[in-house]
Amino acid sequence: MRFTWINQMTTPVKVKTILAQHGVTRSLLKKVKFHGGAILVNEQPVLAIHMLTGGETVTMVTPREVGNDHLGVSTLPITVLYEDRDYLIVNKPAGVASVPAHLYPDNTLANRVKGYYQAHGYDNEVVHITTRLDRDTSGIVLFAKHHFAHSVIDHQLKAHAMRKMYLAVVSGTLPVDHGWLYQPIGRAPGSFIKRTITPDGKPSLTEYWVVKRLPTMTVVRVRLHTGRTHQIRIHFAAAGHPLVGDDLYEGPWSPIIQRQALHCMQLEFEDPFIQQTLTTFAPLPADLAQLIQSN
């Protein structure tokens, strides 16, 4: 793949400095150098230490990314919400794991995306999953379609620049229309899966807005300011309002929804390749919509 920029600097600068300003990491530069890529200045090959004086066209050619044989291929379909050269955004159904694990080694979303890539004949077959959801949480999952796009998103995630919004149905009545949940989260003793509030856990911040109050539950819009495992679920459970259907955190049972009532409905991030903010929405799944409408 080719990525091209114009050097706007008016003082001498190395090519690698310009590339770093555009999010090219050292690890990516190594792949370009040692695995068949190239760096060009005005279409002529150069080293990363080549000096620029201003106005040059700088191009990075990345090598083809060969898929990992350890990740199997699934031909099960995916629901594509958005796709371009650099990113694939998928609506994950509840009941599908994001990536393979001991209990769910096949037919995960990652397996399905690899099958999608192969069916479309993409040169890059490496599956770069950049956001994940719990198996029984539905909604938006973002995949980068190459190493460069992945590193750009990683930087935004570390800087908490990505905006992820969820819709959840929690038990009971929340007293305020807008609130914050700020409690450290760590592993629960004796459990590989469960998380808990613990003083030595990682700082975790959740923001919420009440959408609708129902007789025995509350519909909330939730934003994660950190991305801890089970963050929304454990924060609301610790506040005395576990998610409806969330049996892991003692949420109330419902005959309508057989999972935690949680859906990632919106994703927003800065896409440097098209130089604009990219916003994607995922429609509410039928079980969650029915839960809200029936109360």
C-alpha positions as CSV (number, residue, x, y, z in Angstrom):
1,M,0.0,0.0,0.0
2,R,1.1,3.5,-0.7
3,F,0.9,6.5,1.6
4,T,2.0,9.9,0.4
5,W,2.6,13.3,2.0
6,I,4.0,16.6,1.0
7,N,6.9,17.9,3.2
8,Q,5.7,21.3,4.5
9,M,8.8,21.9,6.6
10,T,10.9,24.9,5.6
11,T,14.0,23.8,7.5
12,P,16.1,20.6,6.9
13,V,14.5,17.5,8.4
14,K,15.0,13.7,8.1
15,V,12.4,11.6,6.3
16,K,11.8,9.5,9.4
17,T,10.8,12.7,11.3
18,I,8.2,13.5,8.7
19,L,6.9,9.9,8.9
20,A,6.7,10.0,12.7
21,Q,4.7,13.2,12.5
22,H,2.1,11.3,10.5
23,G,2.0,8.4,13.0
24,V,4.5,6.0,11.5
25,T,6.0,4.0,14.3
26,R,9.5,2.5,14.6
27,S,8.1,-1.0,14.3
28,L,6.3,-0.1,11.1
29,L,9.5,1.4,9.7
30,K,11.4,-1.8,10.4
31,K,8.8,-3.8,8.5
32,V,9.0,-1.4,5.6
33,K,12.8,-1.7,5.6
34,F,13.2,-5.4,6.1
35,H,10.1,-7.0,4.6
36,G,9.8,-5.6,1.1
37,G,8.5,-2.1,1.6
38,A,10.1,1.2,0.4
39,I,10.5,4.9,1.3
40,L,10.5,7.2,-1.7
41,V,11.2,10.9,-2.1
42,N,9.9,12.3,-5.4
43,E,9.5,8.6,-6.4
44,Q,13.2,7.9,-5.8
45,P,14.1,5.3,-3.1
46,V,15.9,6.7,0.0
47,L,16.8,5.7,3.5
48,A,14.8,7.0,6.5
49,I,17.7,9.2,7.5
50,H,17.6,11.0,4.1
51,M,17.5,14.8,4.6
52,L,14.6,16.9,3.2
53,T,14.7,20.6,2.5
54,G,11.1,21.4,1.8
55,G,8.3,20.7,-0.7
56,E,9.2,17.1,-1.5
57,T,6.7,14.3,-2.0
58,V,7.3,11.6,0.6
59,T,5.9,8.1,0.0
60,M,5.9,5.1,2.2
61,V,5.1,1.7,0.5
62,T,4.2,-1.0,3.0
63,P,4.7,-4.7,2.3
64,R,1.9,-7.1,1.9
65,E,0.7,-8.6,5.2
66,V,0.3,-12.4,5.1
67,G,-2.4,-13.9,7.3
68,N,-1.6,-15.9,10.4
69,D,-2.4,-19.6,10.0
70,H,-3.2,-19.9,13.7
71,L,-6.3,-17.9,13.1
72,G,-8.9,-20.1,11.3
73,V,-11.2,-18.9,8.6
74,S,-15.0,-18.8,9.1
75,T,-17.4,-18.3,6.2
76,L,-20.2,-17.1,8.4
77,P,-21.3,-13.6,7.4
78,I,-20.6,-10.3,9.0
79,T,-22.6,-7.1,9.1
80,V,-20.5,-4.3,7.7
81,L,-21.4,-0.8,9.0
82,Y,-18.5,1.0,7.2
83,E,-15.5,0.1,5.1
84,D,-12.8,1.9,3.2
85,R,-9.2,1.1,2.3
86,D,-8.0,1.5,5.9
87,Y,-10.8,0.4,8.3
88,L,-13.6,-2.1,8.6
89,I,-16.4,-1.5,11.1
90,V,-18.6,-4.4,12.0
91,N,-21.9,-4.8,14.0
92,K,-21.2,-7.8,16.2
93,P,-24.2,-9.8,17.3
94,A,-24.6,-11.0,20.9
95,G,-23.3,-14.5,21.5
96,V,-20.3,-14.2,19.2
97,A,-16.8,-13.8,20.8
98,S,-14.6,-11.0,19.4
99,V,-11.5,-13.2,19.2
100,P,-10.7,-16.9,19.7
101,A,-10.3,-18.2,23.2
102,H,-10.2,-21.6,24.9
103,L,-13.9,-21.9,25.2
104,Y,-14.7,-20.3,21.8
105,P,-11.8,-21.2,19.4
106,D,-13.8,-20.9,16.1
107,N,-16.4,-18.8,14.4
108,T,-15.5,-15.7,16.4
109,L,-15.8,-12.3,14.8
110,A,-12.0,-12.3,14.0
111,N,-12.4,-15.7,12.2
112,R,-15.3,-14.3,10.2
113,V,-13.4,-11.1,9.2
114,K,-10.5,-13.2,8.0
115,G,-13.0,-15.2,5.8
116,Y,-14.4,-11.9,4.6
117,Y,-11.0,-10.7,3.6
118,Q,-10.2,-13.9,1.7
119,A,-13.6,-13.9,-0.1
120,H,-12.9,-10.4,-1.3
121,G,-9.3,-11.2,-2.3
122,Y,-7.7,-8.5,-0.1
123,D,-3.8,-8.4,-0.3
124,N,-3.6,-7.9,3.5
125,E,-5.1,-10.8,5.4
126,V,-3.9,-10.0,8.9
127,V,-6.8,-9.3,11.1
128,H,-6.1,-6.2,13.2
129,I,-8.9,-6.0,15.8
130,T,-8.6,-2.7,17.6
131,T,-11.7,-2.6,19.8
132,R,-13.4,-5.6,21.4
133,L,-16.7,-6.4,23.1
134,D,-17.7,-9.1,25.5
135,R,-19.2,-12.2,23.9
136,D,-22.8,-11.3,25.0
137,T,-22.5,-7.6,24.3
138,S,-23.6,-6.5,20.8
139,G,-22.6,-3.6,18.7
140,I,-19.7,-1.9,17.0
141,V,-16.2,-3.5,16.6
142,L,-13.4,-1.7,14.7
143,F,-10.8,-3.5,12.6
144,A,-7.8,-1.8,11.0
145,K,-7.0,-3.3,7.6
146,H,-3.3,-2.8,7.8
147,H,-0.5,-2.3,10.4
148,F,-0.3,1.5,9.8
149,A,-4.0,2.0,10.5
150,H,-3.7,-0.2,13.6
151,S,-0.9,1.9,15.0
152,V,-2.9,5.1,14.4
153,I,-5.8,3.8,16.4
154,D,-3.6,2.4,19.2
155,H,-2.3,5.9,19.7
156,Q,-5.8,7.3,19.9
157,L,-6.9,4.6,22.3
158,K,-3.9,5.4,24.6
159,A,-4.7,9.1,24.5
160,H,-8.4,8.4,25.2
161,A,-9.3,10.3,22.0
162,M,-11.7,7.7,20.7
163,R,-15.4,8.1,21.6
164,K,-17.4,5.0,22.3
165,M,-21.0,5.2,23.3
166,Y,-23.2,2.4,24.7
167,L,-26.8,1.9,25.4
168,A,-27.5,-0.2,28.6
169,V,-30.6,-1.1,30.6
170,V,-29.8,-1.2,34.3
171,S,-31.9,-2.4,37.2
172,G,-33.7,0.0,39.5
173,T,-34.1,3.8,39.2
174,L,-31.0,6.0,38.8
175,P,-31.7,9.2,40.8
176,V,-29.7,11.7,38.6
177,D,-29.9,12.4,34.9
178,H,-26.2,12.6,34.4
179,G,-23.5,10.9,36.5
180,W,-19.9,9.6,36.8
181,L,-18.7,6.3,38.1
182,Y,-15.0,6.4,39.1
183,Q,-13.8,3.3,40.8
184,P,-10.6,1.1,40.2
185,I,-11.2,-2.3,38.6
186,G,-9.2,-5.5,39.0
187,R,-9.6,-9.2,38.8
188,A,-12.0,-10.8,41.4
189,P,-10.1,-13.2,43.7
190,G,-10.4,-16.8,42.5
191,S,-11.9,-16.0,39.1
192,F,-10.3,-15.7,35.7
193,I,-13.3,-14.0,34.2
194,K,-15.0,-11.9,36.9
195,R,-13.8,-8.4,37.8
196,T,-14.4,-6.4,40.9
197,I,-13.9,-3.0,42.5
198,T,-10.5,-3.1,44.4
199,P,-8.2,-0.4,45.7
200,D,-5.2,-1.7,43.8
201,G,-7.2,-2.0,40.5
202,K,-6.7,0.1,37.4
203,P,-8.3,3.6,37.4
204,S,-11.7,3.4,35.6
205,L,-14.1,6.2,34.6
206,T,-17.6,5.7,33.2
207,E,-20.0,8.6,32.3
208,Y,-23.7,8.1,31.9
209,W,-26.9,9.9,30.9
210,V,-30.4,8.7,31.7
211,V,-32.4,8.1,28.5
212,K,-35.6,6.8,30.0
213,R,-36.8,5.6,33.4
214,L,-39.0,2.5,33.4
215,P,-41.0,1.0,36.3
216,T,-38.2,-1.4,37.4
217,M,-35.2,-0.3,35.3
218,T,-33.4,2.6,33.7
219,V,-32.2,3.0,30.1
220,V,-28.9,4.8,30.0
221,R,-26.4,6.1,27.4
222,V,-22.9,5.4,28.6
223,R,-19.5,6.6,27.6
224,L,-16.3,4.9,28.5
225,H,-13.4,7.2,29.3
226,T,-11.2,4.1,30.1
227,G,-11.5,0.7,28.6
228,R,-11.3,-1.9,31.3
229,T,-12.8,-5.4,31.0
230,H,-16.4,-5.5,32.1
231,Q,-16.2,-1.8,33.0
232,I,-19.8,-0.8,32.4
233,R,-21.1,-4.0,34.0
234,I,-19.0,-3.9,37.2
235,H,-19.4,-0.1,37.7
236,F,-23.2,-0.2,37.6
237,A,-23.2,-3.4,39.7
238,A,-21.1,-1.7,42.3
239,A,-23.5,1.2,42.3
240,G,-26.4,-1.1,43.1
241,H,-27.8,-1.1,39.6
242,P,-26.5,-4.2,37.7
243,L,-27.4,-4.6,34.1
244,V,-30.6,-6.5,33.3
245,G,-29.8,-10.0,32.3
246,D,-26.2,-9.9,33.6
247,D,-26.0,-13.1,35.7
248,L,-22.3,-12.8,36.2
249,Y,-22.8,-9.6,38.2
250,E,-26.2,-10.6,39.7
251,G,-28.3,-8.6,37.4
252,P,-32.1,-9.4,37.4
253,W,-33.3,-12.2,35.1
254,S,-35.6,-11.2,32.2
255,P,-37.6,-13.5,29.9
256,I,-37.0,-11.1,27.0
257,I,-33.2,-10.9,26.9
258,Q,-30.9,-13.8,27.6
259,R,-27.7,-11.7,28.1
260,Q,-26.6,-8.5,29.6
261,A,-28.6,-5.6,28.2
262,L,-25.6,-3.7,26.7
263,H,-25.0,-2.5,23.1
264,C,-22.1,-0.5,21.6
265,M,-24.2,2.0,19.5
266,Q,-21.7,4.6,18.4
267,L,-18.0,4.9,17.6
268,E,-16.2,8.2,16.7
269,F,-12.5,8.7,15.9
270,E,-10.2,10.8,13.8
271,D,-9.3,9.2,10.5
272,P,-6.0,10.7,9.4
273,F,-6.2,8.9,6.0
274,I,-9.4,10.7,4.9
275,Q,-8.6,13.7,7.3
276,Q,-12.0,13.8,8.9
277,T,-13.9,12.6,12.0
278,L,-15.5,9.2,11.3
279,T,-18.7,8.5,13.1
280,T,-20.6,5.1,12.9
281,F,-23.8,4.0,14.4
282,A,-25.1,0.5,15.1
283,P,-28.9,0.0,15.3
284,L,-30.4,-1.4,18.4
285,P,-30.8,-5.2,18.3
286,A,-34.3,-6.8,18.5
287,D,-33.9,-8.2,22.0
288,L,-32.8,-4.9,23.6
289,A,-35.5,-2.9,21.7
290,Q,-38.1,-5.4,22.9
291,L,-36.9,-5.1,26.5
292,I,-37.3,-1.3,26.4
293,Q,-40.6,-1.3,24.6
294,S,-42.2,-3.9,26.9
295,N,-41.7,-1.9,30.0
